[in-house]
Amino acid sequence: MSSSENFFRKGSDQQQTTPVVDEQETFRIDLDTLGENEIINIFDEFIKEKRQIVIPIGFPAAGKSLFLSSLMYYAERNSDKKWNGNSLSAYPFEQGNLSRDTMIKYFDDKAAYPVTASGTLDLIGINLKPSSNKLPELKLAFVDLAGEDLRNFRADKRNNLNPKITAIFKACRLTKPIFCLITPYDSRLGHAEENSLFANFLSYISEDKNGFNPLYQQAKYIAVVSQWDKNINAKKEDAESYIKSHRPALHTEIEGRDKHQFAFGEYSVGVLEDTRDRNGQPVVLIRRIANDYPHNFWCSLYKLATNKSLDSKSWLAKLFGY
């Protein structure tokens, strides 16, 4: 494969005492410098490695960048998990690994990672190795696209859809990817618009004329309601009931599938606070980092990909109920 240096966008490496949302501080692949042949080669390698592709789908203000940062932070910092997440830094994951490191540093500083810039993506590789030798290793590739770019799946905006995004979806149509459908509890776009965006996305990847067959049918789906901490009725409501009420198009597409093809889940990064740094720039502070939500998500992801449980109990635990 060719060197990655000619198409990776590299950001500033200057140290700052207070993280500021600044595109120049990030390390992302510029879509316009990727050739379609290179995209095909990258995903062909994923197929050879039997690497599970995970594509978060979230539209503007869904909290997708925070969600992904939370997962990476948990994988790196949490000592109670029953697995190790070995991050990859070799091609094509060089810049994605730098992004992952930056996400973790932001969380260490209790600050939010910058929103994914339009026209770029992150490729983050992680090999999930369970503590139990009886469980298989799961090789993962997270493909993170910008919410603004994903918004162009809408029927009246498709003329603006970056052709490299279409090429990425075509390239992964034989890999049985997992789409992580992230929708915020209280969407700034409104329930109707959020529902419509997911309906348009699912409709687009299911159309044979777009060259995605059999992507739509073979893919698996995790529907996640982000910002769950905003739900004052969280003890009486779960993600599936919320999606059924407020994202009916999404629920209809998922509910008819085999139970091994989908999962629902609530998600909260923790307790957040909108504030400003010493220069008056807006920043999001993380007052408390949640561990239970990322734990549940990683377990759901592993179960969906392997049909095995990271939380499996010993026969003694099953016998005595602990």
Legacy VTK file of the C-alpha trace (Angstrom):
# vtk DataFile Version 3.0
C-alpha trace
ASCII
DATASET POLYDATA
POINTS 322 float
0.000 0.000 0.000
1.072 3.563 -0.578
2.312 5.812 2.171
-0.402 7.541 4.139
1.477 10.794 4.609
0.283 12.287 1.332
-3.409 12.214 2.243
-3.556 12.601 5.989
-4.385 16.029 7.378
-2.062 16.839 10.241
-2.952 19.324 12.963
-0.996 21.523 15.314
0.920 19.769 18.094
1.158 22.805 20.322
0.353 22.178 23.966
-2.438 24.170 25.602
-3.380 24.310 29.248
-7.092 24.437 28.416
-8.370 22.493 25.408
-10.305 24.620 22.914
-12.578 23.330 20.174
-10.237 23.903 17.252
-10.144 21.908 14.031
-6.386 22.473 13.733
-5.745 20.457 16.873
-7.155 17.272 15.367
-5.711 14.548 13.156
-8.119 13.397 10.502
-8.085 12.003 6.985
-9.104 14.511 4.332
-11.724 12.740 2.180
-10.799 14.694 -0.926
-7.265 13.299 -0.890
-8.431 9.681 -0.801
-8.704 7.857 -4.108
-11.510 5.350 -4.563
-8.929 2.654 -5.323
-7.248 3.379 -1.983
-10.592 3.131 -0.185
-11.202 -0.256 -1.821
-7.715 -1.474 -0.859
-8.152 -0.412 2.768
-11.488 -2.186 3.136
-10.218 -5.263 1.304
-7.525 -5.509 3.971
-10.224 -5.283 6.643
-11.972 -8.236 5.008
-8.749 -10.282 4.917
-8.103 -9.517 8.598
-11.718 -10.351 9.492
-11.905 -6.914 11.059
-15.348 -5.769 12.210
-16.219 -2.354 10.816
-18.208 -0.041 13.110
-19.694 3.110 11.571
-21.269 5.621 13.983
-24.146 7.439 12.279
-25.133 10.656 14.000
-26.298 13.987 12.671
-25.264 17.462 13.893
-25.526 17.947 17.677
-26.089 14.225 18.315
-22.976 14.065 20.515
-21.220 11.558 18.247
-17.701 12.890 18.907
-18.290 12.853 22.669
-19.739 9.353 22.426
-16.708 8.019 20.552
-14.318 9.822 22.912
-16.093 8.277 25.890
-15.665 4.793 24.423
-11.965 5.323 23.736
-11.381 6.780 27.192
-13.091 3.823 28.855
-11.105 1.339 26.752
-7.830 2.994 27.744
-8.399 4.099 31.332
-10.890 1.750 32.974
-9.157 -0.955 35.024
-12.288 -2.952 35.906
-13.150 -4.126 32.402
-12.695 -7.797 31.543
-10.761 -7.141 28.363
-7.872 -5.154 26.912
-8.201 -2.780 23.989
-4.994 -2.705 21.975
-4.971 0.363 19.734
-3.348 0.149 16.293
-0.934 2.720 14.890
0.144 1.119 11.593
-1.361 2.046 8.212
-4.175 2.947 7.760
-4.665 3.780 11.441
-1.757 6.207 12.024
-3.824 9.360 12.244
-6.773 7.612 13.824
-4.510 6.536 16.660
-3.421 10.157 17.142
-7.089 11.160 17.218
-7.783 8.461 19.802
-4.910 9.717 21.960
-6.231 13.275 21.669
-9.728 12.164 22.686
-8.287 10.560 25.802
-6.210 13.635 26.649
-9.284 15.847 26.334
-11.175 13.565 28.707
-8.237 13.615 31.130
-8.644 17.405 31.104
-12.429 16.994 31.508
-13.055 18.657 28.130
-14.960 17.639 25.006
-13.177 16.522 21.844
-13.799 18.785 18.811
-16.710 17.949 16.518
-15.652 16.040 13.396
-14.941 18.569 10.638
-16.917 18.278 7.407
-14.995 16.546 4.635
-12.851 14.446 6.991
-12.978 11.106 8.749
-11.216 9.156 11.463
-10.141 5.531 11.072
-9.487 4.028 14.503
-8.281 0.457 14.881
-8.630 -1.509 18.118
-8.164 -5.195 18.883
-10.387 -6.193 21.788
-8.839 -9.101 23.712
-11.070 -10.620 26.440
-9.473 -11.681 29.711
-11.049 -15.099 29.286
-9.085 -17.311 26.901
-12.369 -18.972 25.970
-13.581 -15.811 24.239
-12.305 -14.785 20.791
-10.418 -11.602 20.047
-12.467 -8.989 18.217
-10.660 -6.849 15.654
-12.406 -3.505 15.162
-12.184 -0.586 12.757
-14.198 2.518 13.683
-15.046 4.679 10.660
-16.085 8.102 11.951
-17.669 10.505 9.437
-18.831 14.072 10.045
-22.439 14.640 11.062
-22.737 17.490 8.572
-21.667 15.160 5.758
-24.069 12.422 6.890
-26.871 14.965 6.845
-26.554 14.995 3.062
-28.150 11.545 2.854
-31.373 13.505 3.003
-33.182 13.246 -0.350
-33.163 16.978 -1.039
-29.444 17.278 -0.219
-27.979 14.240 -1.975
-26.440 16.297 -4.752
-24.082 17.557 -2.041
-23.131 14.084 -0.795
-19.367 13.607 -0.958
-18.738 10.772 -3.473
-15.955 9.434 -1.228
-18.583 8.677 1.433
-20.562 6.699 -1.121
-17.343 4.883 -2.055
-16.737 3.992 1.611
-20.206 2.465 1.975
-19.812 0.531 -1.271
-16.409 -0.729 -0.163
-17.799 -2.128 3.094
-20.916 -3.745 1.646
-19.346 -7.215 1.887
-17.997 -6.754 5.417
-21.285 -6.903 7.362
-20.602 -3.660 9.212
-22.245 -2.571 12.457
-23.990 0.772 12.150
-24.192 2.573 15.464
-27.215 4.838 15.043
-26.825 7.698 17.534
-29.762 9.957 18.216
-29.878 12.509 21.056
-32.573 12.408 23.699
-33.389 16.073 23.109
-32.379 16.804 19.512
-31.730 20.405 18.540
-32.997 19.457 15.088
-36.385 18.416 16.487
-37.914 14.940 16.629
-39.427 15.125 13.131
-36.165 16.175 11.450
-34.086 13.641 13.373
-36.534 10.893 12.450
-36.527 11.981 8.802
-32.717 11.987 8.602
-32.505 8.381 9.783
-35.301 7.345 7.433
-33.430 8.937 4.516
-30.130 7.315 5.467
-31.615 3.829 5.788
-33.556 4.289 2.573
-30.427 5.338 0.696
-28.261 2.389 1.745
-31.099 -0.039 0.940
-31.507 1.082 -2.687
-29.953 -1.404 -5.122
-29.426 1.340 -7.687
-26.862 2.935 -5.382
-24.710 -0.172 -5.523
-24.961 -0.985 -1.807
-26.661 -4.365 -2.061
-26.353 -6.445 0.162
-25.097 -3.834 2.665
-28.482 -2.920 4.137
-29.656 -6.477 4.766
-26.372 -7.917 6.052
-25.442 -5.022 8.332
-26.131 -5.057 12.057
-27.434 -2.089 14.015
-27.089 -0.616 17.498
-29.599 2.161 18.131
-28.270 4.452 20.862
-30.069 7.336 22.562
-27.292 9.718 23.585
-27.490 12.441 26.242
-29.641 10.092 28.327
-28.768 12.086 31.438
-31.267 14.704 30.203
-34.118 12.233 30.582
-35.876 12.912 33.901
-37.959 9.764 33.319
-34.920 7.513 32.792
-36.050 5.051 35.485
-39.407 4.516 33.757
-38.266 4.630 30.117
-35.670 2.750 28.097
-34.014 3.435 24.741
-36.278 1.149 22.733
-39.508 2.707 24.002
-38.083 6.188 23.435
-37.053 5.359 19.853
-40.410 3.735 19.152
-42.185 6.933 20.257
-39.869 9.593 18.802
-37.917 7.875 15.979
-40.612 5.578 14.509
-38.874 5.278 11.132
-35.757 3.976 12.857
-37.699 1.597 15.080
-39.698 0.197 12.159
-36.532 -0.605 10.200
-34.908 -2.387 13.124
-37.762 -4.219 14.842
-38.366 -6.665 11.974
-34.815 -7.974 12.001
-33.430 -11.057 13.665
-32.581 -10.389 17.324
-28.923 -11.107 16.589
-28.830 -8.197 14.138
-29.705 -5.290 16.409
-29.548 -3.865 19.909
-30.879 -0.814 21.725
-29.108 1.177 24.401
-29.066 4.380 26.425
-25.888 6.438 26.636
-24.511 9.279 28.710
-20.949 10.557 28.719
-21.471 11.873 32.241
-22.346 15.221 33.767
-21.525 18.014 31.286
-21.367 21.784 31.614
-21.168 24.397 28.840
-18.642 27.082 29.758
-15.800 29.201 28.307
-12.034 29.114 28.605
-9.756 32.004 29.627
-9.914 33.362 26.061
-13.696 33.413 26.043
-13.970 30.423 23.702
-16.877 28.004 24.294
-15.879 24.649 25.770
-17.731 21.715 27.255
-16.492 20.579 30.647
-17.097 17.044 31.859
-17.899 17.301 35.553
-18.262 13.549 36.002
-17.285 10.738 33.617
-19.705 7.824 33.368
-18.422 4.242 33.300
-21.614 2.186 33.203
-22.785 3.394 29.791
-19.525 2.711 27.905
-19.273 -0.640 29.697
-22.734 -1.624 28.474
-22.010 -0.443 24.947
-18.736 -2.373 24.595
-20.513 -5.493 25.860
-23.361 -5.006 23.376
-20.917 -4.406 20.540
-18.947 -7.556 21.355
-22.132 -9.633 21.648
-23.478 -8.318 18.347
-20.199 -9.013 16.532
-19.373 -12.424 18.015
-22.652 -13.711 19.505
-20.722 -14.250 22.743
-20.901 -12.367 26.032
-18.094 -10.441 27.728
-20.172 -10.558 30.901
-20.508 -14.325 30.928
-20.636 -15.803 34.435
-18.961 -18.928 35.737
-21.115 -21.989 36.380
-20.828 -21.296 40.125
-22.097 -17.753 39.682
-24.991 -19.022 37.585
-25.778 -21.722 40.137
-25.819 -19.434 43.154
-27.069 -16.318 41.387
-24.232 -13.882 41.997
LINES 1 323
322 0 1 2 3 4 5 6 7 8 9 10 11 12 13 14 15 16 17 18 19 20 21 22 23 24 25 26 27 28 29 30 31 32 33 34 35 36 37 38 39 40 41 42 43 44 45 46 47 48 49 50 51 52 53 54 55 56 57 58 59 60 61 62 63 64 65 66 67 68 69 70 71 72 73 74 75 76 77 78 79 80 81 82 83 84 85 86 87 88 89 90 91 92 93 94 95 96 97 98 99 100 101 102 103 104 105 106 107 108 109 110 111 112 113 114 115 116 117 118 119 120 121 122 123 124 125 126 127 128 129 130 131 132 133 134 135 136 137 138 139 140 141 142 143 144 145 146 147 148 149 150 151 152 153 154 155 156 157 158 159 160 161 162 163 164 165 166 167 168 169 170 171 172 173 174 175 176 177 178 179 180 181 182 183 184 185 186 187 188 189 190 191 192 193 194 195 196 197 198 199 200 201 202 203 204 205 206 207 208 209 210 211 212 213 214 215 216 217 218 219 220 221 222 223 224 225 226 227 228 229 230 231 232 233 234 235 236 237 238 239 240 241 242 243 244 245 246 247 248 249 250 251 252 253 254 255 256 257 258 259 260 261 262 263 264 265 266 267 268 269 270 271 272 273 274 275 276 277 278 279 280 281 282 283 284 285 286 287 288 289 290 291 292 293 294 295 296 297 298 299 300 301 302 303 304 305 306 307 308 309 310 311 312 313 314 315 316 317 318 319 320 321
